[in-house]
Amino acid sequence: MERVRRASEALACAFDSIFEKKPPKRSASAKAAEEALERFLVRVSEVTRDERLGLFGRALLTYRLQRLLIAKGYPPALVRRVLFAMLAHSFTGK
């Protein structure tokens, strides 16, 4: 459980540095959003590898990260989209 806590806190910090709490403006490009998501997914891969999280550890990480990000004030729709991409990436590697 300690590894999941460390991983979720590290990813919450990474999320803070990559994404903004307020919804993006319409002028924000899709390419910039895709690049931000890709940077986050790279960080997810690093953290899950470093903490040696298996299937259940990744599931707990996703749940804990969701709760942390919503508590920090991120829009639930943004959190849902990013975490879904995170789960898909962890299973497919894409």
N, C-alpha and C positions, 0 to 999 in steps of 0.2 A: 504494500500500500504506500510505503514511503516513496518508492520509485514513481508511482502514478502521481503522487502529490508534487514531487519535483518536476516531473515532465509537464504537468498541467500548468504549473506556475511559470515555467520557462516558455511554454507556448503562449500563455496569456501575455507575457511581456513582448514576445515576438509579434503577436497580434496587435498590441498597442503601437508598436513601432511601424507597422505596415499599413494598418487600416485606420480610418477616422471614425469617430463615434457618430458624427452627423452623416446623414445620407449624402452620397455623392451628388454633385450638381449634374444637370443634364449634359453640360459641356465636357464632363470627364469622359475620356475616351475608353472604349471597350478594351483597347490594347493595354492601357495603363492598369485597368482592373484585372485583366488576365495576368499581367506581369506581377502584380501584387499577390495574387492568389498563388502563382507559381513559386514566388519567394517563400510564402508561408508553407507551402507543401514541401519544399526542400527542407525547411527548418523542422517540420513534422517528422520527416524521414530521419534526419540527424538525431533528433531527440529520442524517437522510439528505438532507434538502433543503439544509441548510447546507453539508454536505460534498460535495454533488453526486454522490451515489452512484447509479450505474446498476444494472442487473440483476445483473451479476457482482459489483459492489461490495457490494450488499445481501446476496448469497449468502455472500460472504466475511465480511461483518459478522456474519451470523447464526451462522456456524460459530465464529468467534473469540469472540463473546459467549457462546455455549454453553460453550466451554472455560473462559472466565474465571469464569463464574458457578458452574460445578461445582467449579472449583479453590477458589473462595471458600467452599465448603461448603453451597451451596444444594442441596436435594434434586433429583436428576435429574428426577423426575416433574414438579415445579413448573417447572423450567427448560424441559422439553419442552413443557409446556402453554403457557407464556407465549411461547416462541419460535414455536410453531405459530400462535398468535394473531397474532404480529407478522408472520409471513410472509403469512398470509391477509389481514391488514389492508393490507399493502404492495401486494398485487395487486388487492384489491377496493376499498380506500379506506373500508371499513366496519369 
